[in-house]
Amino acid sequence: MGVVCGDVAGLPYEFRGTRTKNYHFPLLLNDFSDDTILTMAIARWIMEGERSAARLKGLLLEYANRFIDKNVWGRGFMEWVKSNGTIDRTGVRSNGAAMRAVPIGYASDDKQEVLRLAELSARLTHDSDEAARGAQAVALAVLMARQGQSKEAVKAELSSLFNYNLERKVEDIRVDYKFEIFCDLCVPEAIICWLQSDSYEATIRNAVSLGGDADTQAAIAGGIATASGMLIPEEIAQPCYNLLPADFRQIIETFSHTYIS
């Protein structure tokens, strides 16, 4: 739900960059996007146990085709879907691989296994070191956060492994930030939005206020926030939950029972 609520709260601002954190969420919580849809596919992939590239490819195609008419898909990814996953995606650096990686941080308590699964999941549709790095950073942040490691420890580990500059301030980034889809230009910023917040809502407001790819950055930041124990306010969680199809709700309930409770 950390991903879902971030996605839903950020979606109205995806192409309408805002530079303020002061707006009323419940009035805008009315749809979810590809961030939520493909996160559900990844969560199901993790739960089913057959963590192969072939099975994940099938799930990504299944979920994307189911919601093919939603106006939320990147052009390149849609071409891959319409080709039944046959188009070569070598060199694709965009954040689609990172936006869906949060569930992988729950897949194992072993860091190397989480990193392996994150890279596998990324390269299937975004076959570049940058996209793999983005997915790994998100999944590892979730793993460390849910294990109770400090923000300073997460910051140090991600900075060391992925050469991300996580020392910047949200206020400084916001000054001249723009819409970015490349992982190296939006994943670190999403992580910073969590690092520099003290609540779930503050995390999401940070992400949306950057004026960038608001739904994706809020989804990533929100997923890490809930892994760290930040609670989603009921007035945000319930409207978002109500938007979801019954099977998405079941995935959330089962995943939570299996990996979180």
C-alpha positions in Angstrom: 0.0 0.0 0.0 3.0 2.3 0.4 3.5 2.1 -3.3 -0.2 2.3 -4.2 -0.9 5.4 -2.1 2.2 7.1 -3.5 1.2 6.3 -7.0 -2.4 7.5 -6.6 -1.3 10.7 -4.7 1.3 11.6 -7.3 -0.6 10.7 -10.5 -2.5 14.0 -10.8 0.9 15.8 -10.9 2.8 13.5 -13.2 2.8 16.0 -16.1 1.7 19.0 -14.1 4.7 19.6 -12.0 4.0 21.3 -8.6 6.5 22.9 -6.4 4.4 23.0 -3.2 3.7 20.4 -0.5 0.5 22.1 0.5 -2.6 20.5 -1.1 -5.4 18.2 0.0 -4.7 14.6 -0.9 -8.2 13.1 -0.5 -9.7 15.4 -3.2 -7.2 13.9 -5.8 -7.1 10.2 -4.9 -9.0 8.9 -7.9 -6.9 6.5 -10.0 -3.8 4.3 -10.1 -1.2 3.9 -12.8 1.4 1.5 -14.2 3.4 1.8 -11.0 0.6 0.0 -9.0 -0.2 -2.5 -11.8 3.3 -3.8 -12.3 4.1 -3.7 -8.6 1.2 -6.2 -8.2 2.8 -8.3 -10.9 6.1 -8.3 -9.1 4.4 -9.1 -5.7 2.6 -12.1 -7.2 5.9 -13.2 -8.8 7.6 -13.1 -5.4 4.7 -14.9 -3.7 4.3 -17.7 -6.2 7.9 -18.9 -5.7 8.8 -19.6 -9.3 11.1 -16.6 -9.5 12.2 -17.1 -13.1 12.5 -14.5 -15.8 10.0 -16.5 -17.9 7.4 -16.4 -15.2 7.9 -12.7 -14.5 7.7 -12.0 -18.2 4.3 -13.8 -18.4 3.0 -11.8 -15.4 4.1 -8.4 -16.7 2.5 -9.1 -20.0 -0.7 -10.4 -18.4 -1.1 -7.4 -16.1 -0.2 -4.8 -18.8 -2.6 -6.4 -21.3 -5.3 -6.4 -18.8 -5.0 -2.6 -18.3 -3.8 -1.8 -21.9 -6.5 0.9 -22.4 -5.3 2.9 -19.4 -3.4 6.0 -20.5 -0.5 5.4 -18.2 2.0 3.4 -20.2 5.4 4.5 -21.6 5.6 4.1 -25.4 8.6 1.8 -25.4 7.1 -0.5 -22.8 3.8 -0.7 -24.7 5.7 -1.7 -27.9 7.3 -4.5 -25.8 3.9 -5.6 -24.6 2.3 -5.5 -28.1 5.3 -7.6 -29.4 4.5 -10.2 -26.7 7.8 -9.4 -25.1 10.0 -10.0 -28.2 11.4 -6.5 -28.8 15.0 -6.0 -27.7 15.1 -3.6 -24.7 18.9 -3.3 -24.5 20.0 0.0 -23.3 16.7 1.2 -21.8 17.5 3.3 -18.8 14.0 4.6 -17.7 12.5 4.2 -14.2 9.9 1.5 -15.1 12.2 -1.1 -13.6 12.7 0.8 -10.3 9.0 1.8 -9.8 7.9 -1.9 -9.4 10.8 -3.2 -7.3 9.5 -2.6 -3.8 8.2 -6.1 -3.2 11.6 -7.6 -4.0 12.9 -6.0 -0.8 10.7 -8.5 1.1 11.6 -11.6 -1.0 14.6 -12.6 1.1 16.6 -11.5 4.1 19.8 -12.1 2.1 21.1 -9.0 0.5 22.7 -10.7 -2.5 19.5 -12.6 -3.3 17.5 -9.3 -3.2 20.1 -7.7 -5.5 20.0 -10.7 -7.9 16.2 -10.7 -8.1 16.1 -6.9 -8.6 18.6 -7.1 -11.5 16.7 -10.0 -13.1 13.4 -8.1 -12.8 14.9 -5.0 -14.3 16.8 -6.4 -17.3 13.8 -8.3 -18.6 12.3 -5.0 -19.8 15.0 -2.4 -19.1 18.3 -4.0 -20.0 20.9 -1.5 -18.8 23.2 -1.1 -15.9 21.4 2.1 -15.0 18.0 0.5 -14.8 19.3 -2.5 -12.9 21.0 -0.2 -10.5 17.8 1.7 -9.9 15.8 -1.5 -9.2 18.5 -2.8 -6.9 18.7 0.5 -5.0 14.9 0.5 -4.3 14.8 -3.2 -3.3 17.9 -2.9 -1.1 16.5 0.3 0.6 13.3 -1.7 1.4 15.3 -4.6 2.7 17.4 -2.5 5.0 14.5 -0.3 6.1 12.3 -3.3 7.1 15.2 -4.8 9.0 15.3 -1.7 11.1 18.5 -0.3 9.9 19.0 3.4 10.3 18.5 6.0 7.5 22.2 6.8 7.9 23.1 3.1 7.2 20.8 3.0 4.2 22.2 6.2 2.9 25.8 5.0 3.3 25.1 1.6 1.7 23.3 2.9 -1.3 25.8 5.7 -1.8 28.7 3.2 -1.8 27.1 0.5 -4.0 25.4 2.7 -6.6 27.4 6.0 -6.4 24.2 7.9 -5.6 24.6 11.4 -4.1 22.1 11.2 -1.2 23.4 14.1 0.7 21.3 16.7 -1.1 18.3 18.4 0.4 14.8 18.2 -1.0 14.6 22.0 -0.9 17.7 22.4 -3.0 16.7 19.7 -5.5 13.3 21.3 -6.0 14.8 24.6 -7.2 15.7 23.5 -10.7 14.5 19.9 -10.9 12.4 18.8 -13.9 10.6 15.8 -15.2 13.1 13.0 -15.5 12.6 9.3 -16.4 16.2 8.0 -16.3 16.9 6.0 -13.2 20.0 7.9 -12.2 18.1 11.2 -12.3 15.0 10.2 -10.4 15.6 7.2 -8.1 18.2 8.9 -5.8 15.8 11.9 -5.5 12.9 9.6 -4.6 15.1 7.9 -1.9 16.1 11.3 -0.5 12.4 12.2 -0.2 12.1 9.4 2.4 15.5 10.0 4.0 14.4 13.6 4.8 11.0 12.9 6.2 9.5 11.8 9.5 6.2 10.4 8.3 4.6 8.7 5.3 2.6 11.7 4.3 5.7 14.0 4.5 7.6 11.5 2.3 4.9 11.6 -0.4 4.6 15.4 -0.2 8.4 15.7 -0.6 8.3 13.5 -3.7 5.3 15.2 -5.4 6.8 18.7 -4.6 9.9 18.0 -6.7 7.8 18.7 -9.9 9.2 15.6 -11.6 7.7 12.1 -12.4 5.5 12.5 -9.4 3.6 9.2 -9.3 6.7 7.1 -9.8 8.8 9.0 -7.4 6.1 9.0 -4.7 5.5 5.3 -5.3 9.1 4.4 -4.8 9.5 6.7 -1.8 6.2 5.5 -0.3 7.2 1.9 -0.6 10.4 2.5 1.3 8.6 4.6 3.9 6.2 1.9 4.8 9.0 -0.7 5.0 10.7 1.6 7.5 7.6 1.5 9.7 5.9 4.8 8.7 2.1 4.4 8.8 -0.2 5.6 6.0 -2.9 7.9 7.4 -6.3 6.3 7.1 -7.7 9.2 5.1 -5.1 8.5 2.4 -5.0 4.7 2.7 -8.7 3.9 2.5 -9.6 5.9 -0.7 -6.6 4.4 -2.4 -7.5 0.9 -1.3 -11.1 1.4 -2.5 -9.8 2.1 -6.0 -8.2 -1.3 -6.4 -9.7 -4.4 -8.1 -10.6 -7.3 -5.8 -7.6 -9.4 -6.9 -5.2 -6.5 -6.2 -6.6 -6.2 -2.7 -6.1 -10.0 -2.3 -2.5 -9.7 -3.4 -1.9 -7.0 -0.8 -3.5 -8.9 2.0 -1.7 -12.2 1.2 1.7 -10.4 0.7 1.3 -8.6 4.0 0.4 -11.8 5.8 3.2 -13.7 4.3 6.1 -11.2 4.4 5.2 -8.5 6.8 2.9 -9.6 9.6 
